[in-house]
């Protein structure tokens, strides 16, 4: 029951950017976007480094068109201004003009081949086009130029993880695993790489290793709902119901509407209810069944087992309601029909009992026939 690898969304390119071209908090600008005449008047007051600084300020405040005009004016005066090419590329990128943006970044790289920022932005545009290998090469060049340049490392880890998933889905599992480990070698804190390793190891039935990977993913990203959910699946399949429930609770605390986790929680609680009931604590079993139905109110197994518990407690009216609902939610639940028949027979309602027994036989027949298809 491992979840898909694309659960984590890594897209970052569409958010406001800072002076180095990477994400920062959006700010409100004290300057209204000006007309061309107004911009020309403002530009006269800025020369050289002042003009570049002002363009960067405009860009940081999402005034991309105005910043672009100023970068272009700067480049008319000095065609070798690498920072202006990078700023121009970012403005074009933020206005969805990817090809022109790439040309601007490429020109910056031509002038300054070891500029980590320009190389990283080239990688971002390659990734947007689905050219993951080219993106990885561009990020790697940026890191070779400046090993301390954190954005290049972060983006390289993302692309290597995407490459790993692509390889795994195409059947090259070991190569995919290698890419995940390469991503973690670049960025040891990149949670989706740990998570995807957990998925692979779960599919390989190496559950201890998978649990370790999921735990590391959750440690690096405490809001990683999918990691908690998958940990719960492993614990549940091992019979560690309390641990499974604790994982699902953590998952749902992070993502209350996570339907897969809610369904998994209902299953684990139902199993735990049956376990404690068989151990002699029928009241606690009923409590667990009710809690299971809180998470998935149409889970037929929980409703059926609640009916069994009420029957054992001689609360037959409540048992009837539960059996009828179980059969409603799962028309193949022949046991619910049979148990209803027993209750009606004991109450001398033979017509109703016969009707239930006939339904029991009919549903068992349909189930057995369908299972042979």
C-alpha positions in Angstrom: 0.0 0.0 0.0 2.9 2.3 -0.6 1.8 5.7 -1.9 2.9 7.2 -5.2 6.3 8.9 -5.3 5.0 12.2 -6.6 3.2 12.9 -3.3 5.7 15.6 -2.7 5.5 18.7 -4.8 8.8 20.4 -5.4 7.8 23.2 -7.7 9.4 26.5 -6.6 9.9 28.5 -9.8 6.6 30.3 -9.7 7.1 32.2 -6.4 8.5 35.6 -5.7 12.3 35.7 -6.1 15.0 37.5 -4.2 18.2 39.2 -5.4 19.9 35.9 -6.2 16.9 34.7 -8.1 15.5 32.3 -5.5 12.4 32.4 -3.3 11.9 35.1 -0.8 8.8 36.5 0.9 6.7 38.6 -1.4 6.7 42.3 -0.5 4.4 45.1 -1.3 6.0 47.8 -3.4 5.9 51.5 -2.5 6.3 52.2 -6.2 3.4 51.9 -8.6 4.2 50.3 -11.9 5.1 53.2 -14.2 4.4 54.1 -17.8 7.3 54.0 -20.2 7.7 57.8 -19.9 7.7 57.6 -16.1 10.3 54.8 -16.2 12.5 56.7 -18.5 12.4 59.7 -16.1 13.3 57.4 -13.2 16.1 55.7 -15.1 17.8 59.1 -15.6 18.4 59.2 -11.9 20.2 55.9 -11.8 23.6 55.1 -13.3 25.9 52.1 -13.1 25.6 50.1 -9.9 22.7 52.3 -8.7 20.7 51.3 -11.7 21.4 47.6 -11.2 20.5 47.9 -7.5 17.2 49.7 -8.3 16.4 47.0 -11.0 17.0 44.3 -8.4 14.7 46.1 -5.9 12.0 46.3 -8.6 12.4 42.6 -9.3 12.3 41.6 -5.6 8.9 43.5 -5.4 7.5 41.6 -8.4 7.7 44.6 -10.7 9.1 42.4 -13.4 8.2 44.5 -16.5 9.7 47.6 -15.0 12.8 45.7 -13.8 13.2 44.2 -17.2 13.1 47.6 -18.9 15.9 48.8 -16.6 18.0 45.7 -17.1 17.8 46.1 -20.8 18.9 49.8 -20.5 21.8 48.7 -18.4 22.8 46.1 -21.0 22.6 48.7 -23.8 25.3 50.7 -21.9 27.4 47.6 -20.8 26.8 44.4 -22.7 29.1 42.4 -20.4 27.1 43.0 -17.2 26.5 39.4 -16.0 24.2 40.4 -13.1 22.0 42.3 -15.5 21.7 39.3 -17.8 20.7 37.1 -14.8 18.2 39.7 -13.6 16.8 40.0 -17.1 16.5 36.2 -17.4 14.6 36.0 -14.1 12.1 38.7 -15.1 11.5 36.9 -18.4 11.2 33.6 -16.6 8.6 35.0 -14.2 6.6 36.3 -17.2 6.6 32.8 -18.7 9.0 33.6 -21.5 11.2 30.6 -21.0 13.1 30.6 -24.2 14.1 34.3 -24.0 15.0 33.7 -20.3 17.3 30.8 -21.2 19.0 33.0 -23.8 19.7 35.6 -21.2 21.1 33.1 -18.7 23.1 31.4 -21.4 24.7 34.8 -22.3 25.6 35.3 -18.7 27.3 31.8 -18.7 29.1 32.7 -21.9 30.6 35.8 -20.3 31.2 34.1 -17.0 31.3 30.3 -17.4 31.5 29.6 -13.7 28.6 31.7 -12.6 26.7 29.4 -10.3 23.5 31.4 -10.3 23.2 31.6 -14.1 24.0 27.9 -14.4 21.3 27.0 -11.8 18.7 29.0 -13.6 19.5 27.2 -16.8 18.9 24.0 -14.9 15.5 25.2 -13.7 14.4 25.9 -17.3 15.7 22.5 -18.4 13.7 20.9 -15.7 10.6 22.8 -16.7 10.9 21.3 -20.1 11.3 17.8 -18.7 15.0 17.6 -19.7 16.1 16.1 -16.3 19.5 14.9 -17.4 20.4 18.4 -18.9 19.1 20.0 -15.7 21.2 17.7 -13.5 24.3 18.5 -15.6 23.6 22.3 -15.3 23.1 22.1 -11.5 26.3 20.0 -11.2 28.3 22.6 -13.1 27.0 25.3 -10.7 28.1 23.2 -7.7 31.5 22.6 -9.4 31.8 26.4 -9.8 30.7 27.1 -6.2 30.3 24.1 -3.9 28.8 26.3 -1.2 25.9 27.5 -3.5 23.0 26.0 -1.7 20.2 26.5 -4.3 22.1 24.4 -6.9 22.4 21.6 -4.3 18.7 21.7 -3.5 17.6 21.7 -7.1 20.1 19.0 -8.0 18.7 16.7 -5.2 15.2 17.3 -6.6 16.2 16.4 -10.2 18.2 13.3 -9.1 15.1 12.1 -7.1 12.9 12.7 -10.1 15.4 10.8 -12.3 15.4 7.9 -9.7 11.6 7.7 -9.8 11.6 7.7 -13.6 14.2 4.9 -13.7 12.3 2.9 -11.1 9.0 3.2 -13.0 10.7 2.0 -16.2 11.9 -1.1 -14.5 15.5 0.0 -13.7 15.0 -0.3 -9.9 18.6 -0.5 -8.9 19.5 2.5 -11.0 16.6 4.4 -9.5 17.9 3.6 -6.0 21.3 4.8 -6.9 19.9 8.1 -8.0 18.0 8.5 -4.7 21.3 8.0 -2.8 23.1 10.4 -5.1 20.4 13.0 -4.3 21.0 12.4 -0.5 24.8 12.7 -1.0 24.2 16.1 -2.5 21.5 17.2 0.1 21.3 14.9 3.1 18.2 16.8 4.3 16.1 16.2 1.2 13.1 14.3 2.6 11.5 13.1 -0.7 14.6 11.1 -1.5 14.3 9.2 1.8 10.6 8.7 1.2 11.0 7.3 -2.3 13.7 4.9 -1.0 11.1 3.8 1.6 8.7 3.1 -1.2 11.2 1.0 -3.2 12.3 -1.0 -0.1 8.7 -1.6 0.8 8.0 -3.0 -2.7 11.1 -5.2 -2.2 9.7 -6.3 1.1 12.8 -5.0 3.0 10.5 -3.5 5.6 13.1 -2.6 8.3 15.1 -0.6 5.7 11.9 1.0 4.5 10.8 2.0 8.0 14.2 3.6 8.5 13.9 5.6 5.3 10.3 6.8 6.2 11.5 7.8 9.7 14.3 9.9 8.2 11.9 11.5 5.7 9.6 12.4 8.6 12.5 13.7 10.7 13.6 16.0 7.9 10.0 17.0 7.1 7.8 16.7 10.2 4.7 17.5 8.1 5.3 14.5 5.7 1.9 12.8 6.0 2.6 10.2 3.4 5.7 8.9 5.3 3.6 8.5 8.5 0.9 6.7 6.6 3.3 4.2 5.0 5.0 3.6 8.3 1.5 2.7 9.6 0.9 0.2 6.8 4.2 -1.6 7.6 3.4 -1.8 11.4 -0.2 -2.9 10.7 0.9 -5.7 8.3 3.3 -6.9 11.0 0.5 -7.0 13.6 1.8 -4.0 15.6 -1.7 -2.4 15.6 -0.9 0.2 18.4 2.1 1.4 16.5 0.2 1.5 13.2 -2.6 3.6 14.8 0.0 6.0 16.3 1.4 6.5 12.8 -2.0 7.1 11.3 -2.8 9.5 14.1 0.3 11.5 13.3 -0.5 11.4 9.6 -4.0 12.7 10.2 -2.8 15.4 12.6 -0.8 16.7 9.7 -3.4 16.1 7.0 -6.9 15.6 8.5 -8.5 14.9 5.1 -6.1 12.2 4.0 -8.6 9.6 2.9 -6.1 6.7 2.5 -4.9 7.3 6.1 -8.5 7.5 7.4 -9.4 4.2 5.7 -6.2 2.6 7.0 -7.0 3.8 10.5 -10.5 2.3 10.3 -9.0 -1.1 9.3 -6.4 -1.0 12.1 -8.9 0.0 14.8 -11.3 -2.8 13.7 -8.5 -5.3 13.9 -7.6 -4.0 17.4 -11.2 -4.1 18.4 -11.5 -7.8 17.5 -8.2 -8.5 19.3 -9.2 -7.0 22.6 -12.7 -8.5 22.3 -11.3 -12.0 21.9 -9.1 -11.3 24.9 -12.2 -10.7 27.0 -12.7 -6.9 26.9 -15.8 -6.6 24.9 -16.6 -3.1 25.9 -13.2 -1.9 24.7 -13.7 -3.8 21.5 -17.0 -1.9 21.0 -15.2 1.4 21.6 -12.6 0.6 19.0 -15.3 -0.4 16.4 -17.1 2.8 17.0 -13.8 4.8 16.6 -13.2 2.9 13.4 -16.5 4.0 12.1 -15.7 7.6 13.0 -12.9 7.5 10.5 -14.8 5.5 7.9 -18.5 5.4 8.7 -19.3 3.0 5.8 -16.6 0.5 6.6 -18.7 -2.8 6.5 -16.2 -4.9 8.5 -16.3 -2.5 11.5 -20.1 -2.4 11.3 -20.4 -6.2 11.1 -18.0 -6.7 14.1 -19.9 -4.2 16.1 -23.1 -6.2 15.4 -21.4 -9.4 16.6 -20.3 -7.6 19.8 -23.8 -6.3 20.4 -25.2 -9.8 19.8 -22.8 -11.2 22.4 -24.0 -8.5 24.8 -27.6 -9.5 24.1 -28.3 -6.1 22.6 -30.2 -7.6 19.6 -32.0 -4.5 18.4 -28.6 -2.7 18.0 -27.1 -5.8 16.5 -29.8 -5.9 13.8 -29.1 -2.2 12.9 -25.4 -2.9 12.6 -25.9 -6.1 10.5 -28.3 -4.3 8.1 -25.9 -1.4 7.7 -23.0 -3.8 7.1 -25.0 -5.5 4.4 -26.0 -2.2 2.9 -22.3 -1.0 2.7 -21.1 -4.4 1.4 -23.8 -6.5 -0.4 -21.5 -9.5 -0.4 -21.3 -9.6 3.5 -23.1 -12.9 3.7 -22.2 -13.3 7.4 -24.3 -10.2 8.2 -27.4 -11.8 6.4 -26.8 -15.1 8.2 -26.6 -13.5 11.7 -29.7 -11.4 11.0 -31.5 -14.7 10.1 -30.4 -16.2 13.4 -31.8 -13.3 15.4 -35.1 -13.2 13.5 -35.4 -17.0 13.9 -34.8 -16.7 17.7 -37.6 -14.1 17.7 -40.0 -16.4 15.8 -40.0 -14.1 12.8 -39.6 -17.0 10.4 -40.5 -15.1 7.2 -37.8 -12.6 7.9 -35.4 -15.3 8.9 -36.0 -17.2 5.6 -35.5 -14.0 3.7 -32.2 -13.4 5.3 -31.0 -17.0 4.8 -32.0 -16.8 1.1 -30.0 -13.6 0.8 -27.1 -15.3 2.5 -27.1 -18.2 0.0 -27.6 -15.8 -2.9 -24.7 -13.6 -2.0 -22.4 -16.4 -1.2 -23.2 -17.9 -4.6 -22.5 -14.6 -6.4 -19.3 -14.1 -4.5 -18.0 -17.7 -5.2 -19.0 -17.4 -8.9 -17.3 -14.1 -9.4 -14.2 -15.3 -7.7 -13.8 -18.0 -10.3 -13.9 -15.5 -13.2 
